[in-house]
Amino acid sequence: MPLDDLRRKIDDLDDAILAILEQRTHVVDDIAAEKRRMGAASFHDPERERKLLDRVGAKGAGRFPREAIRAVFREIMSGCLSLEQP
């Protein structure tokens, strides 16, 4: 396959990742609203974060390095946590 076509495939995949991240922010908004309704003292849940990182790390993504998966999801969670703040 020509290089330009391969790069277009990468662009399409990147666009799909961005769309999924946007979907995730909508769920984060719902979670934040529920935490506020419940009177949560903190929006950060280290135990939930650890479980998520363990789950995605164990699941893996084929050839994508497991430690890189954990780093990617740490960044995703950090960005989403910034949206949850009251």
C-alpha positions as CSV (number, residue, x, y, z in Angstrom):
1,M,0.0,0.0,0.0
2,P,1.4,3.5,-0.8
3,L,2.7,5.6,2.1
4,D,0.1,8.3,1.6
5,D,-2.7,5.7,1.9
6,L,-1.2,4.3,5.0
7,R,-0.9,7.8,6.5
8,R,-4.6,8.4,5.7
9,K,-5.4,5.2,7.6
10,I,-3.5,6.5,10.6
11,D,-5.3,9.9,10.3
12,D,-8.7,8.0,10.2
13,L,-7.7,6.0,13.3
14,D,-6.6,9.1,15.1
15,D,-9.9,10.8,14.3
16,A,-11.7,7.7,15.7
17,I,-9.6,7.9,18.9
18,L,-10.5,11.6,19.3
19,A,-14.2,10.8,18.8
20,I,-14.1,8.1,21.5
21,L,-12.3,10.5,23.9
22,E,-15.2,13.0,23.3
23,Q,-17.7,10.2,24.2
24,R,-15.7,9.5,27.3
25,T,-16.0,13.1,28.4
26,H,-19.8,12.9,28.3
27,V,-19.7,9.9,30.6
28,V,-17.3,11.8,32.9
29,D,-19.8,14.7,33.0
30,D,-22.5,12.3,34.1
31,I,-20.2,10.8,36.8
32,A,-19.3,14.2,38.1
33,A,-22.9,15.2,38.3
34,E,-23.7,12.0,40.2
35,K,-20.8,12.6,42.6
36,R,-22.0,16.1,43.3
37,R,-25.5,14.8,43.9
38,M,-24.1,12.3,46.4
39,G,-22.1,15.0,48.1
40,A,-18.7,13.4,47.3
41,A,-15.9,15.0,49.2
42,S,-13.4,14.2,46.4
43,F,-13.7,13.5,42.7
44,H,-10.4,11.5,42.6
45,D,-10.7,7.8,43.4
46,P,-7.2,6.3,43.6
47,E,-8.6,2.8,44.0
48,R,-10.8,3.1,40.9
49,E,-7.8,4.5,39.0
50,R,-5.5,1.6,40.1
51,K,-8.2,-0.9,39.0
52,L,-8.6,0.7,35.6
53,L,-4.8,0.8,35.0
54,D,-4.5,-2.8,36.1
55,R,-7.4,-3.8,33.8
56,V,-6.2,-2.1,30.7
57,G,-2.6,-3.1,31.4
58,A,-3.6,-6.8,31.7
59,K,-5.8,-6.6,28.7
60,G,-3.1,-5.1,26.5
61,A,-3.4,-3.9,23.0
62,G,-1.6,-6.4,20.9
63,R,1.9,-5.2,20.0
64,F,1.4,-1.8,21.7
65,P,3.7,-1.8,24.8
66,R,1.9,-2.4,28.1
67,E,3.7,0.3,30.0
68,A,2.8,2.7,27.2
69,I,-0.9,1.7,27.6
70,R,-0.7,2.6,31.3
71,A,0.9,6.0,30.5
72,V,-1.8,6.7,27.9
73,F,-4.6,5.9,30.3
74,R,-3.0,7.9,33.1
75,E,-3.1,10.9,30.8
76,I,-6.7,10.2,29.7
77,M,-7.8,10.0,33.4
78,S,-5.9,13.1,34.3
79,G,-7.6,15.1,31.5
80,C,-11.0,13.7,32.5
81,L,-10.4,14.4,36.2
82,S,-9.8,18.1,35.3
83,L,-13.3,18.1,33.8
84,E,-14.9,16.7,36.9
85,Q,-13.6,19.3,39.3
86,P,-16.5,21.4,40.8
